[in-house]
């Protein structure tokens, strides 16, 4: 039973390029969350999605960032025109429901470096 | 609003020493979950424990133990007889029972020297 799968594990982009991070939730999980970990900091909530719906994007920067979770395929976190401050580890987590009593299952993270 | 504070930024110990990581939290809710996660140098996030706010019984799992004190809003974590493999960043986190967002502390870096 595969866990939450994220790819790429490491991504290097130059300023102004686009970054796409993918997340496949655990089998049977229809709720996906993205968290960002800036250097030397804890994780911060970005967005919560269900299939084809954005439930809560209150933690997402208003510009350049977008997320989707299509009916088929992985969830995608997209960062357009990346800047150095976007360098961080981006973690995806999944669950069977939004407020269930279980813990979130986290992926191994995608580390974005912006040159 | 909720907040998790891990006042210790870094702790360095020699192997076999015990190490205690402090976690203090703030929340207006009366029911919530508390978590500890481990992030080893490889970077993944490893779930260690979840506690419900209505269960203050302390827990021991091998060399790990947790002390939950609701009166002081603390959820401290002790590693007994530390080993080099315990070297990692440890995060404390809080989630209100009817919410889906986890609030993380800034983490404590533990270095265990041989």
HADDOCK unambig.tbl for C-alpha pairs under 7 A between the chains (distance, minus, plus):
assign (segid A and resid 41 and name CA) (segid B and resid 106 and name CA) 4.88 0.50 0.50
assign (segid A and resid 41 and name CA) (segid B and resid 107 and name CA) 6.90 0.50 0.50
assign (segid A and resid 42 and name CA) (segid B and resid 104 and name CA) 5.57 0.50 0.50
assign (segid A and resid 42 and name CA) (segid B and resid 105 and name CA) 5.61 0.50 0.50
assign (segid A and resid 42 and name CA) (segid B and resid 106 and name CA) 4.20 0.50 0.50
assign (segid A and resid 42 and name CA) (segid B and resid 107 and name CA) 5.92 0.50 0.50
assign (segid A and resid 43 and name CA) (segid B and resid 104 and name CA) 5.85 0.50 0.50
assign (segid A and resid 45 and name CA) (segid B and resid 101 and name CA) 6.58 0.50 0.50
assign (segid A and resid 98 and name CA) (segid B and resid 100 and name CA) 5.51 0.50 0.50
assign (segid A and resid 99 and name CA) (segid B and resid 97 and name CA) 6.96 0.50 0.50
assign (segid A and resid 99 and name CA) (segid B and resid 98 and name CA) 5.68 0.50 0.50
assign (segid A and resid 99 and name CA) (segid B and resid 99 and name CA) 5.71 0.50 0.50
assign (segid A and resid 99 and name CA) (segid B and resid 100 and name CA) 5.29 0.50 0.50
assign (segid A and resid 106 and name CA) (segid B and resid 45 and name CA) 6.48 0.50 0.50
assign (segid A and resid 108 and name CA) (segid B and resid 43 and name CA) 6.82 0.50 0.50
assign (segid A and resid 108 and name CA) (segid B and resid 44 and name CA) 4.28 0.50 0.50
assign (segid A and resid 108 and name CA) (segid B and resid 45 and name CA) 6.44 0.50 0.50
assign (segid A and resid 109 and name CA) (segid B and resid 44 and name CA) 6.33 0.50 0.50
